[in-house]
Amino acid sequence: MPRLAFGLDASFSRIDWDAVLAALPERPQVYVQCLWTGGYAYYQTLLQVAEHNLRGARERGIITAGYINASPWYPPELCLDRGRQAAGAEWDQLARLAVDVELPGIKLADVKRLCELCAQHRPTCIYTGRWFWVGHMNNAQDAWLLDYPLWAAQYDGRHNLDIVPYGPPGWRAIGKQYGGGQVAGAEFDWNAFDLDWWGGENMPDLRWMDEQMLWKAPAPNWGVEVKMGTVADFYRALAKGEAWTLKDDMQDVIIQQLLQRVEKLEQELASRSVQVSRAEIIDVLIAALQRLKQDERR
């Protein structure tokens, strides 16, 4: 079973990552930036935003990738060169590349050549939709396509990799673009990604954070109530000083010490003019707690 990850892709918006991450209900693990649309329309905009967007995502621990449109007007070599130029210094930081197949008039031979060129730099997939592949590419099923897994456009609103099949039998789906919207002034598409293929094979498995648990929280009039939610919900409440576990009274002392350490760390980083949010500090603590949990299982 693939490890599913929530991911974003975007084209022309200049992204304020702090605002986006604060607004999203779930933190993305993968970000894919458009690097070339197949022509020069809006290319100057890409030159202004692509490197900025990729750097901002990478600096926040998000896997970055880029997609390059196969073009009916320009040769694959030029498409790759323009994509690399748009990525700027972030080109060498990209984990993966995608060849976008969605412009009428594209030749399958050019798609293949662009895939081969991209694969010389990074593992490469093909982005397309069933409507386009069947309607414009004659539902091509050439065996070489299996070397480049499928990132499918299928707007069913479902965060999974269930794809209505097309192309060669057994074409592996490693992504599905299933919706989109605006967040903090930027336009995004929502994606379900196979985390291991997109470069997250060494990232910790955080699915245990979705497990349900009970905790205690302050209630009105200085009371205490029991709440239920995911482990991630508990840590969010914990970060605000609004939760502690049910285990025993000693937990109160432990929680207070933990929050004091977070506050002390914030002050220390601020004194060094290091810009870091409390949420980012909590992310580090969560990773440390996961390592402790893994050690306990051994």
Sequence and secondary structure as in RCSB ss.txt:
>XXXX:A:sequence
MPRLAFGLDASFSRIDWDAVLAALPERPQVYVQCLWTGGYAYYQTLLQVAEHNLRGARERGIITAGYINASPWYP
PELCLDRGRQAAGAEWDQLARLAVDVELPGIKLADVKRLCELCAQHRPTCIYTGRWFWVGHMNNAQDAWLLDYPL
WAAQYDGRHNLDIVPYGPPGWRAIGKQYGGGQVAGAEFDWNAFDLDWWGGENMPDLRWMDEQMLWKAPAPNWGVE
VKMGTVADFYRALAKGEAWTLKDDMQDVIIQQLLQRVEKLEQELASRSVQVSRAEIIDVLIAALQRLKQDERR
>XXXX:A:secstr
   EEEEEEESS    HHHHHHH SS  SEEEEEEE SSSTTHHHHHHHHHHHHHHHHHTT EEEEEEE  SSS 
HHHHHHHHHHHHGGGGGG SEEEEE  STT  HHHHHHHHHHHHTTS EEEEEEHHHHHHHSTT   GGGGGS E
EEE  SS  S      SSTT  EEEEEEEEEEETTEEEEEEEEETIIIIITTS   GGGGSEEEEEEEEGGGEEE
EEEEEHHHHHHHHHTT  B SS THHHHHHHHHHHHHHHHHHHHHHTT    HHHHHHHHHHHHHHHHHHHH 
